[in-house]
Amino acid sequence: MEFDLVVRNGTVVTASDIWKSCDIGIKDGTIVAIGPRLPAAPGAQEIDAEGAFITPGGVDAHVHLSQFYEGTVGVDIDHSIVTNGVVPDPENFVGDTFTTGTRSAVAGGTTTVITFASQMKKDESIIAVIEDYHKLAKDQSYCDYAFHVIITNPTPQLSKMNSHGCGRARNYECEAILDVMYSARKLGITTMVHAENADVIDWMTQHLEQKLMTHPYHHGTSRPPIVEAEATNRVICLAELMDTPILLVHISGGPAATHIRDAQTRLLPIYGETCPQYMFLLADSMRNGDFEGTDSSTMFC
């Protein structure tokens, strides 16, 4: 077999094996052979990877690239901005673009990212939203990508998401969550949920503001662990009712993690993910940090 590229002498690591002093043969952009001393045809490119580990590319399943959001405080944006592939107003988009985010991903060994296509509450068409995000990514991404869809206005078009490069639907807690789960079940995709009790958070935030307790430390005060745990348990019950898998994101507390683990021990298809800041940016860091002069662009979810 002839190869376009042979990577030689590296330590090849797969999900099941580690091979030292091994070669990788690549043809038309696809790995077609792994073994020692692979032959190289005249003109084939060869890379000496001696002393290096060669691993499969990573998949980062939760990133935010060129994503539209309500970034201006006090401004209610209820429709998506049609970009036609160009970010028109950086103030209302996340800081990382497809170019900057995927370039960083590849530099760190990640070769696939799954970012978000965000439907606003008065967007009638999910498909139009997805298509516009594809335009933002076109010729701008250094790696493979797919989309989660943030759904705020469920429509019958939910049934067409799979054909537009979407493998998951993300839903903030709302009255239509059962409709979303029902559609996801028919499509065979997973519903992603960020579970918090918004009514409790709103109530607590209002009372904190009345007492002028607005330092970033009180972001945590406004949403104690029980707020996440209650919503996590509730959405697990809904998923069990609908017999459909869910992925709970941004899990930040032990009580919510316990609900997920309990569901898994009952063999329910319930999954969870956390973020490193929840393990390292603790309450004392927020209390003692210097946040003077900062704005929302310096924060992260």
VENUR-V867243 format. One record per backbone hydrogen bond with DSSP energy under -1.0 kcal/mol. NH is the residue of the N-H (numbers start at 1). CO is the residue of the C=O. If there is no record, write none. Layout:
nh->[NH:NH]
co->[CO:CO]
This chain:
nh->[4:5:6:7:8:10:11:12:13:14:19:22:23:24:25:26:27:30:32:33:35:44:45:47:49:52:54:58:60:63:66:69:71:75:86:92:93:94:101:102:103:104:105:106:107:108:109:110:111:112:113:114:115:117:119:122:123:130:131:132:133:134:135:136:137:138:140:144:146:147:148:149:150:151:158:159:160:161:164:165:166:167:169:170:171:177:180:181:182:183:184:185:186:187:188:189:190:191:192:193:198:201:202:203:204:205:206:207:208:209:210:211:212:213:214:218:219:220:222:223:227:229:230:231:232:233:234:235:236:237:238:239:240:241:242:243:244:246:247:248:249:251:257:258:259:260:261:262:263:264:265:267:268:270:271:273:278:279:280:281:282:286:287:288:289:294:298:299]
co->[26:26:45:24:47:22:52:19:54:17:12:10:35:7:33:5:30:27:25:25:23:41:4:6:8:49:11:109:112:114:96:92:69:72:83:89:90:67:97:98:99:100:101:102:103:104:106:105:58:58:144:60:146:148:150:78:120:126:127:128:129:130:131:132:133:134:137:111:113:165:115:168:117:170:155:156:157:158:161:162:161:147:190:149:192:174:176:177:178:179:180:181:182:183:184:184:167:245:169:247:196:197:198:199:200:201:202:203:204:205:206:207:209:208:212:215:216:217:218:220:224:225:226:227:228:229:230:231:232:233:234:235:236:237:238:239:239:269:191:271:193:273:253:254:255:256:257:258:259:260:261:264:263:268:246:248:275:276:276:277:280:282:283:284:285:291:295:296]
